[in-house]
Amino acid sequence: MMKAILDHVGIAVNDLQAALTFYRDTLGLEIDAPEEVVSQRVRAHFVPVGESSLELLEATAPDSPIARYLEKRGPGLHHITLRVEDIGAALAQLKARGARLIDDQPRPGAEGALVAFVHPSSAQGVLVELKQSSVDSRQSSVDPESPVVGTEFRESRVQRFALGDLELISVSDGFFRLDGGSMFGAVRRLSGPRKRRPTRAIGSRLPCGR
């Protein structure tokens, strides 16, 4: 059985400033830094609310899906997003049970996640988005030959993790099979002020590590 958690509720807005005035100034909620999803020609503004969040969706092009939605239906509720551990398995299960899918294969979404949409006709008129967070992407059963793996899903990420007196730094462009793959390393964390290294003379050779 597929396990899903409510991740966020998407809200289409045609007047971002008016939306920010309400959610930020009137309700007093914090607004995360905006993130542009180039493939969907949309700018997302996440508003954390407890364990879930609101996603204010602003069109960045007149022919984007959000722009067309606003033109047809006006601002308001656009979709709900359910977070799953394995989006590939979730899509296969829905398809096997006769659900109508907008996306047969996941595509890149905001926050470095993989997403796919279920048609409203299979969800009582509600557009449902499935989301697999970037942390779970390597364990997904997504088809490795899917275009999303080989081309579009190339958002670079830098992550830092504390491990005792070491700091683990991970730099990744998505999946290991992409050009550049992933790199990681560990450096010692300094608890006190850093010591300044002696300045090298211009033209001196740096060690190449070989």
Backbone as CSV, one residue per row, in Angstrom:
resi,resn,N_x,N_y,N_z,CA_x,CA_y,CA_z,C_x,C_y,C_z
1,MET,0.838,-1.197,0.000,0.000,0.000,0.000,0.877,1.252,0.000
2,MET,0.510,2.220,-0.819,1.294,3.446,-0.923,1.070,4.342,0.299
3,LYS,2.155,4.806,0.901,2.062,5.736,2.017,2.346,7.144,1.506
4,ALA,1.509,8.084,1.901,1.663,9.457,1.429,1.436,10.435,2.576
5,ILE,2.158,11.553,2.533,2.043,12.610,3.543,1.721,13.909,2.819
6,LEU,0.810,14.697,3.392,0.503,15.992,2.798,1.738,16.878,2.866
7,ASP,2.257,17.256,1.706,3.472,18.070,1.646,3.135,19.560,1.575
8,HIS,2.283,19.929,0.618,1.889,21.332,0.516,0.622,21.479,-0.319
9,VAL,0.053,22.665,-0.263,-1.118,23.023,-1.052,-0.714,24.141,-2.002
10,GLY,-0.908,23.928,-3.298,-0.530,24.930,-4.297,-1.655,25.922,-4.538
11,ILE,-1.301,27.209,-4.538,-2.271,28.278,-4.737,-1.785,29.163,-5.884
12,ALA,-2.585,29.268,-6.931,-2.227,30.108,-8.081,-2.568,31.556,-7.766
13,VAL,-1.624,32.464,-8.018,-1.839,33.893,-7.747,-1.507,34.701,-9.003
14,ASN,-2.322,35.724,-9.270,-1.998,36.623,-10.377,-1.521,37.976,-9.873
15,ASP,-1.600,38.184,-8.557,-1.089,39.409,-7.932,-0.256,38.982,-6.733
16,LEU,1.040,38.781,-6.963,1.909,38.261,-5.917,1.976,39.193,-4.721
17,GLN,2.054,40.494,-4.968,2.166,41.431,-3.863,0.939,41.389,-2.962
18,ALA,-0.239,41.254,-3.561,-1.454,41.150,-2.764,-1.444,39.867,-1.939
19,ALA,-0.952,38.779,-2.539,-0.870,37.511,-1.821,0.116,37.606,-0.656
20,LEU,1.270,38.223,-0.894,2.265,38.387,0.169,1.740,39.283,1.287
21,THR,0.978,40.286,0.912,0.404,41.178,1.920,-0.493,40.402,2.872
22,PHE,-1.266,39.464,2.324,-2.162,38.682,3.176,-1.407,37.651,3.998
23,TYR,-0.641,36.770,3.333,-0.008,35.663,4.045,1.134,36.113,4.951
24,ARG,1.910,37.097,4.505,3.059,37.546,5.291,2.687,38.638,6.282
25,ASP,2.005,39.667,5.803,1.738,40.826,6.656,0.497,40.658,7.525
26,THR,-0.580,40.115,6.967,-1.816,39.967,7.734,-1.777,38.742,8.641
27,LEU,-1.415,37.577,8.080,-1.349,36.360,8.886,-0.062,36.257,9.692
28,GLY,0.983,36.977,9.268,2.248,36.937,9.987,3.079,35.703,9.721
29,LEU,2.875,35.055,8.560,3.637,33.859,8.220,4.946,34.233,7.536
30,GLU,5.939,33.368,7.672,7.224,33.588,7.008,7.162,33.050,5.580
31,ILE,7.791,33.765,4.673,7.828,33.367,3.268,9.247,32.957,2.911
32,ASP,9.421,31.739,2.408,10.747,31.294,1.971,11.167,32.048,0.714
33,ALA,12.453,32.016,0.437,12.964,32.650,-0.780,12.326,31.998,-2.006
34,PRO,11.969,32.778,-3.017,11.321,32.209,-4.201,12.245,31.264,-4.961
35,GLU,11.637,30.306,-5.633,12.389,29.354,-6.452,11.719,29.243,-7.813
36,GLU,12.495,29.416,-8.859,11.941,29.356,-10.210,12.101,27.957,-10.790
37,VAL,11.004,27.395,-11.276,11.022,26.094,-11.945,10.956,26.373,-13.437
38,VAL,12.110,26.347,-14.072,12.224,26.763,-15.469,11.373,25.896,-16.393
39,SER,11.371,24.583,-16.133,10.641,23.672,-17.023,9.140,23.942,-17.033
40,GLN,8.612,24.498,-15.952,7.180,24.779,-15.858,6.859,26.267,-16.015
41,ARG,7.909,27.087,-16.172,7.752,28.538,-16.329,6.889,29.106,-15.203
42,VAL,7.325,28.796,-13.975,6.594,29.234,-12.793,7.581,29.573,-11.685
43,ARG,7.195,30.497,-10.831,8.007,30.853,-9.664,7.228,30.456,-8.419
44,ALA,7.861,29.678,-7.554,7.192,29.153,-6.362,7.676,29.876,-5.111
45,HIS,6.728,30.276,-4.282,7.023,30.903,-2.994,6.412,30.013,-1.912
46,PHE,7.253,29.319,-1.149,6.741,28.414,-0.126,6.514,29.152,1.191
47,VAL,5.390,28.818,1.827,5.003,29.417,3.102,4.855,28.283,4.117
48,PRO,5.848,28.055,4.977,5.758,26.952,5.938,4.604,27.153,6.917
49,VAL,3.822,26.091,7.104,2.735,26.093,8.093,2.739,24.736,8.788
50,GLY,3.431,24.644,9.907,3.539,23.371,10.613,4.374,22.381,9.832
51,GLU,3.864,21.153,9.695,4.594,20.104,8.988,4.419,20.199,7.477
52,SER,3.505,21.027,7.027,3.258,21.198,5.591,3.535,22.651,5.215
53,SER,3.154,23.019,4.016,3.366,24.402,3.588,2.361,24.781,2.506
54,LEU,2.258,26.071,2.277,1.503,26.599,1.155,2.503,26.964,0.066
55,GLU,2.109,26.804,-1.173,2.986,27.145,-2.294,2.267,28.172,-3.166
56,LEU,2.748,29.405,-3.127,2.179,30.455,-3.967,2.829,30.348,-5.339
57,LEU,2.017,30.152,-6.373,2.510,29.910,-7.727,2.308,31.138,-8.595
58,GLU,3.409,31.657,-9.104,3.401,32.863,-9.937,3.927,32.512,-11.327
59,ALA,3.134,32.763,-12.363,3.555,32.457,-13.731,4.691,33.371,-14.157
60,THR,5.658,32.802,-14.892,6.772,33.598,-15.405,6.708,33.761,-16.918
61,ALA,5.693,33.163,-17.548,5.510,33.283,-18.994,4.015,33.180,-19.290
62,PRO,3.536,33.903,-20.299,2.098,33.901,-20.594,1.555,32.563,-21.080
63,ASP,2.443,31.663,-21.544,1.980,30.365,-22.032,2.236,29.236,-21.032
64,SER,2.568,29.584,-19.796,2.828,28.556,-18.791,1.521,27.952,-18.298
65,PRO,1.566,26.730,-17.735,0.346,26.100,-17.223,-0.372,26.960,-16.184
66,ILE,0.378,27.633,-15.320,-0.249,28.471,-14.296,-0.938,29.675,-14.933
67,ALA,-0.299,30.259,-15.944,-0.911,31.404,-16.633,-2.220,30.997,-17.300
68,ARG,-2.237,29.834,-17.934,-3.461,29.350,-18.571,-4.542,29.049,-17.541
69,TYR,-4.130,28.501,-16.405,-5.079,28.205,-15.331,-5.710,29.502,-14.814
70,LEU,-4.882,30.516,-14.583,-5.385,31.796,-14.078,-6.332,32.446,-15.077
71,GLU,-6.005,32.331,-16.355,-6.855,32.925,-17.385,-8.221,32.240,-17.431
72,LYS,-8.238,30.949,-17.177,-9.482,30.182,-17.263,-10.293,30.221,-15.976
73,ARG,-9.612,30.106,-14.824,-10.328,29.962,-13.558,-10.049,31.048,-12.536
74,GLY,-9.029,31.865,-12.777,-8.712,32.907,-11.815,-7.871,32.368,-10.663
75,PRO,-7.448,33.221,-9.742,-6.595,32.797,-8.633,-7.342,31.904,-7.652
76,GLY,-6.583,31.065,-6.952,-7.184,30.182,-5.953,-6.457,28.858,-5.854
77,LEU,-7.117,27.893,-5.221,-6.530,26.571,-5.034,-6.201,25.926,-6.375
78,HIS,-4.952,25.481,-6.524,-4.519,24.872,-7.779,-4.330,23.366,-7.647
79,HIS,-3.673,22.924,-6.587,-3.437,21.487,-6.407,-3.066,21.182,-4.963
80,ILE,-3.126,19.900,-4.629,-2.570,19.431,-3.364,-1.431,18.478,-3.693
81,THR,-0.427,18.465,-2.842,0.755,17.636,-3.105,0.946,16.608,-2.005
82,LEU,1.050,15.357,-2.405,1.300,14.257,-1.488,2.731,13.771,-1.675
83,ARG,3.473,13.719,-0.592,4.869,13.265,-0.658,4.930,11.753,-0.468
84,VAL,5.627,11.093,-1.384,5.780,9.636,-1.339,7.261,9.292,-1.310
85,GLU,7.560,8.079,-0.858,8.953,7.645,-0.779,9.491,7.227,-2.141
86,ASP,8.643,6.629,-2.967,9.079,6.117,-4.269,8.042,6.521,-5.313
87,ILE,8.299,7.577,-6.043,7.313,8.096,-6.986,7.109,7.155,-8.171
88,GLY,8.144,6.430,-8.558,8.009,5.479,-9.647,7.039,4.363,-9.296
89,ALA,7.171,3.826,-8.077,6.279,2.767,-7.620,4.860,3.289,-7.447
90,ALA,4.734,4.532,-6.969,3.412,5.129,-6.772,2.684,5.297,-8.105
91,LEU,3.395,5.760,-9.125,2.782,5.926,-10.442,2.371,4.580,-11.030
92,ALA,3.203,3.572,-10.850,2.882,2.234,-11.359,1.633,1.686,-10.676
93,GLN,1.519,1.922,-9.372,0.357,1.444,-8.627,-0.915,2.152,-9.084
94,LEU,-0.844,3.463,-9.264,-2.012,4.222,-9.706,-2.454,3.793,-11.109
95,LYS,-1.477,3.604,-11.981,-1.785,3.192,-13.348,-2.426,1.813,-13.369
96,ALA,-1.912,0.909,-12.539,-2.449,-0.448,-12.483,-3.886,-0.461,-11.965
97,ARG,-4.227,0.549,-11.152,-5.572,0.614,-10.574,-6.504,1.512,-11.383
98,GLY,-6.079,1.873,-12.580,-6.961,2.588,-13.486,-7.014,4.092,-13.338
99,ALA,-6.134,4.679,-12.554,-6.132,6.134,-12.390,-5.598,6.798,-13.657
100,ARG,-6.169,7.930,-14.003,-5.718,8.682,-15.173,-4.575,9.604,-14.762
101,LEU,-3.438,9.456,-15.413,-2.246,10.228,-15.065,-1.988,11.307,-16.103
102,ILE,-1.549,12.458,-15.624,-1.063,13.504,-16.528,0.385,13.207,-16.892
103,ASP,1.143,12.698,-15.936,2.551,12.357,-16.144,2.759,10.864,-15.932
104,ASP,3.161,10.151,-16.978,3.507,8.741,-16.831,4.873,8.572,-16.187
105,GLN,5.728,9.586,-16.355,7.054,9.589,-15.757,7.225,10.877,-14.967
106,PRO,7.940,10.844,-13.842,8.145,12.059,-13.046,9.032,13.062,-13.762
107,ARG,8.917,14.310,-13.357,9.728,15.383,-13.921,10.249,16.266,-12.798
108,PRO,11.222,17.120,-13.082,11.788,17.948,-12.020,10.798,18.988,-11.530
109,GLY,10.788,19.180,-10.219,9.933,20.189,-9.607,10.727,21.085,-8.682
110,ALA,10.021,21.861,-7.887,10.679,22.763,-6.944,11.391,21.963,-5.857
111,GLU,12.346,22.599,-5.207,13.114,22.023,-4.106,13.925,20.796,-4.528
112,GLY,14.259,20.689,-5.823,15.059,19.569,-6.295,14.345,18.234,-6.251
113,ALA,13.014,18.261,-6.229,12.238,17.037,-6.100,11.810,16.496,-7.465
114,LEU,11.338,15.244,-7.466,10.693,14.657,-8.628,9.192,14.735,-8.402
115,VAL,8.436,15.146,-9.416,6.992,15.306,-9.264,6.256,14.694,-10.443
116,ALA,4.983,14.396,-10.234,4.103,13.890,-11.288,2.673,14.207,-10.871
117,PHE,1.811,14.467,-11.864,0.436,14.870,-11.564,-0.567,13.793,-11.952
118,VAL,-1.606,13.684,-11.120,-2.733,12.798,-11.371,-3.887,13.665,-11.873
119,HIS,-4.561,13.212,-12.920,-5.627,14.016,-13.525,-6.793,14.207,-12.552
120,PRO,-7.369,15.418,-12.520,-8.496,15.684,-11.611,-9.684,14.738,-11.800
121,SER,-9.861,14.184,-12.999,-10.986,13.287,-13.236,-10.899,12.015,-12.402
122,SER,-9.704,11.679,-11.920,-9.530,10.493,-11.078,-9.498,10.837,-9.599
123,ALA,-9.610,12.135,-9.258,-9.503,12.558,-7.856,-10.621,13.523,-7.479
124,GLN,-11.818,13.242,-7.976,-12.985,14.041,-7.619,-12.792,15.533,-7.897
125,GLY,-12.181,15.825,-9.042,-12.027,17.211,-9.464,-10.836,17.941,-8.887
126,VAL,-9.994,17.249,-8.122,-8.824,17.879,-7.500,-7.560,17.455,-8.243
127,LEU,-6.726,18.426,-8.601,-5.434,18.118,-9.211,-4.482,17.674,-8.107
128,VAL,-3.987,16.446,-8.215,-3.113,15.879,-7.187,-1.695,15.746,-7.744
129,GLU,-0.747,16.254,-7.001,0.665,16.148,-7.362,1.334,15.149,-6.430
130,LEU,2.097,14.243,-6.988,2.938,13.342,-6.210,4.348,13.908,-6.196
131,LYS,4.990,13.830,-5.053,6.326,14.415,-4.911,7.243,13.447,-4.182
132,GLN,8.427,13.292,-4.735,9.480,12.544,-4.055,10.615,13.503,-3.793
133,SER,10.940,13.697,-2.520,11.966,14.674,-2.166,13.322,14.252,-2.699
134,SER,14.222,15.222,-2.820,15.552,14.960,-3.384,16.338,13.982,-2.540
135,VAL,16.047,13.913,-1.230,16.770,13.001,-0.347,16.519,11.557,-0.741
136,ASP,15.293,11.263,-1.247,14.935,9.894,-1.604,15.170,9.569,-3.070
137,SER,15.702,10.508,-3.846,15.775,10.323,-5.294,16.625,9.135,-5.703
138,ARG,17.713,8.875,-4.970,18.610,7.786,-5.376,17.972,6.422,-5.173
139,GLN,16.932,6.340,-4.288,16.301,5.063,-4.016,15.029,4.868,-4.823
140,SER,14.757,5.756,-5.757,13.527,5.683,-6.527,13.580,4.550,-7.547
141,SER,12.379,4.035,-7.888,12.291,3.013,-8.925,11.964,3.644,-10.272
142,VAL,12.285,4.924,-10.438,12.057,5.598,-11.703,12.883,4.935,-12.792
143,ASP,12.298,4.790,-13.964,12.984,4.193,-15.102,14.280,4.950,-15.374
144,PRO,15.457,4.304,-15.303,16.726,4.993,-15.524,16.856,5.580,-16.913
145,GLU,16.029,5.086,-17.873,16.083,5.620,-19.226,15.116,6.779,-19.422
146,SER,14.397,7.146,-18.362,13.454,8.247,-18.464,14.186,9.535,-18.797
147,PRO,13.597,10.391,-19.655,14.251,11.647,-20.020,14.578,12.525,-18.828
148,VAL,13.791,12.422,-17.764,14.036,13.269,-16.609,15.366,12.936,-15.950
149,VAL,15.793,11.681,-16.078,17.050,11.275,-15.469,18.237,11.745,-16.291
150,GLY,18.126,11.702,-17.597,19.281,11.974,-18.436,19.457,13.415,-18.838
151,THR,18.401,14.271,-18.709,18.523,15.610,-19.238,18.157,16.697,-18.260
152,GLU,16.895,16.726,-17.825,16.416,17.901,-17.123,16.808,17.951,-15.659
153,PHE,16.889,16.789,-14.996,17.079,16.800,-13.554,18.558,16.981,-13.229
154,ARG,19.019,18.220,-13.387,20.432,18.505,-13.197,20.649,19.673,-12.241
155,GLU,19.768,19.832,-11.277,19.893,20.945,-10.353,20.993,20.644,-9.342
156,SER,22.018,21.461,-9.309,23.134,21.236,-8.405,22.713,21.534,-6.973
157,ARG,23.237,20.730,-6.053,22.925,20.937,-4.650,24.199,20.807,-3.834
158,VAL,24.337,21.658,-2.821,25.440,21.587,-1.881,24.832,21.361,-0.506
159,GLN,25.227,20.278,0.151,24.696,19.964,1.461,25.841,19.795,2.442
160,ARG,25.613,20.225,3.696,26.623,20.120,4.745,26.035,19.337,5.919
161,PHE,26.828,18.411,6.475,26.376,17.599,7.586,27.472,17.593,8.653
162,ALA,27.069,17.802,9.908,28.010,17.765,11.018,28.164,16.328,11.487
163,LEU,29.408,15.891,11.668,29.710,14.548,12.134,30.844,14.658,13.145
164,GLY,30.469,14.844,14.419,31.486,15.064,15.441,32.233,16.358,15.170
165,ASP,33.564,16.249,15.101,34.354,17.439,14.802,34.655,17.548,13.313
166,LEU,33.925,16.770,12.497,34.085,16.823,11.050,32.846,17.417,10.411
167,GLU,33.016,18.034,9.276,31.905,18.562,8.497,31.935,17.894,7.130
168,LEU,30.869,17.158,6.799,30.759,16.473,5.520,30.101,17.400,4.520
169,ILE,30.749,17.619,3.394,30.239,18.499,2.352,29.961,17.671,1.110
170,SER,28.713,17.736,0.626,28.293,16.979,-0.545,27.866,17.937,-1.649
171,VAL,28.419,17.735,-2.845,28.049,18.526,-4.009,27.521,17.566,-5.059
172,SER,26.275,17.766,-5.486,25.633,16.823,-6.395,24.866,17.557,-7.471
173,ASP,24.874,17.015,-8.700,24.065,17.582,-9.776,22.871,16.692,-10.061
174,GLY,22.471,15.896,-9.095,21.286,15.070,-9.260,21.602,13.601,-9.088
175,PHE,21.694,12.867,-10.166,21.932,11.434,-10.122,23.389,11.138,-10.422
176,PHE,23.868,9.984,-9.960,25.257,9.610,-10.154,25.605,9.405,-11.618
177,ARG,24.593,9.089,-12.460,24.889,8.791,-13.850,25.092,10.049,-14.685
178,LEU,24.844,11.232,-14.138,25.002,12.463,-14.900,26.471,12.843,-15.002
179,ASP,26.760,13.691,-15.996,28.122,14.197,-16.125,28.469,14.964,-14.857
180,GLY,29.617,14.654,-14.291,30.015,15.322,-13.055,29.605,14.520,-11.840
181,GLY,28.485,13.786,-11.944,28.055,12.922,-10.849,27.935,13.668,-9.542
182,SER,28.500,13.098,-8.491,28.469,13.702,-7.170,29.871,13.686,-6.592
183,MET,30.128,14.667,-5.746,31.411,14.728,-5.069,31.143,14.975,-3.596
184,PHE,31.981,14.414,-2.752,31.811,14.670,-1.335,33.170,14.568,-0.660
185,GLY,33.279,15.183,0.481,34.525,15.161,1.225,34.275,15.598,2.646
186,ALA,35.288,15.493,3.484,35.136,15.871,4.889,36.248,16.817,5.269
187,VAL,35.906,17.822,6.067,36.890,18.768,6.585,36.685,18.878,8.080
188,ARG,37.735,19.175,8.801,37.642,19.305,10.250,36.965,20.619,10.604
189,ARG,36.005,20.533,11.525,35.306,21.724,11.979,36.146,22.421,13.030
190,LEU,36.242,23.719,12.948,37.034,24.514,13.879,36.118,25.132,14.919
191,SER,36.364,24.837,16.194,35.519,25.377,17.249,35.918,26.794,17.632
192,GLY,37.190,27.146,17.471,37.661,28.469,17.811,37.907,29.297,16.582
193,PRO,38.498,30.483,16.733,38.783,31.324,15.566,39.791,30.674,14.643
194,ARG,39.583,30.854,13.372,40.483,30.254,12.396,41.840,30.959,12.385
195,LYS,42.888,30.146,12.204,44.221,30.707,12.084,44.485,31.093,10.643
196,ARG,45.041,32.241,10.461,45.352,32.709,9.122,46.585,31.996,8.594
197,ARG,46.457,31.495,7.375,47.596,30.822,6.755,48.563,31.855,6.197
198,PRO,49.858,31.519,6.176,50.822,32.460,5.587,50.535,32.683,4.111
199,THR,50.682,33.912,3.679,50.406,34.264,2.284,51.508,33.747,1.373
200,ARG,51.121,33.110,0.281,52.102,32.597,-0.689,52.483,33.706,-1.653
201,ALA,53.687,33.659,-2.060,54.144,34.632,-3.040,53.496,34.360,-4.380
202,ILE,53.221,35.418,-5.110,52.607,35.263,-6.420,53.544,34.464,-7.324
203,GLY,52.979,33.475,-7.975,53.773,32.656,-8.875,54.270,31.380,-8.257
204,SER,54.087,31.232,-6.890,54.505,29.989,-6.276,53.567,28.873,-6.643
205,ARG,54.011,27.671,-6.700,53.212,26.541,-7.131,52.438,25.981,-5.943
206,LEU,51.152,25.665,-6.169,50.317,25.049,-5.182,50.399,23.545,-5.314
207,PRO,50.296,22.795,-4.209,50.333,21.333,-4.326,49.122,20.831,-5.085
208,CYS,49.363,19.890,-5.999,48.262,19.381,-6.823,47.591,18.172,-6.186
209,GLY,48.127,17.648,-5.109,47.494,16.537,-4.389,47.810,15.178,-4.970
210,ARG,48.719,15.120,-5.891,49.070,13.831,-6.476,50.321,13.268,-5.824
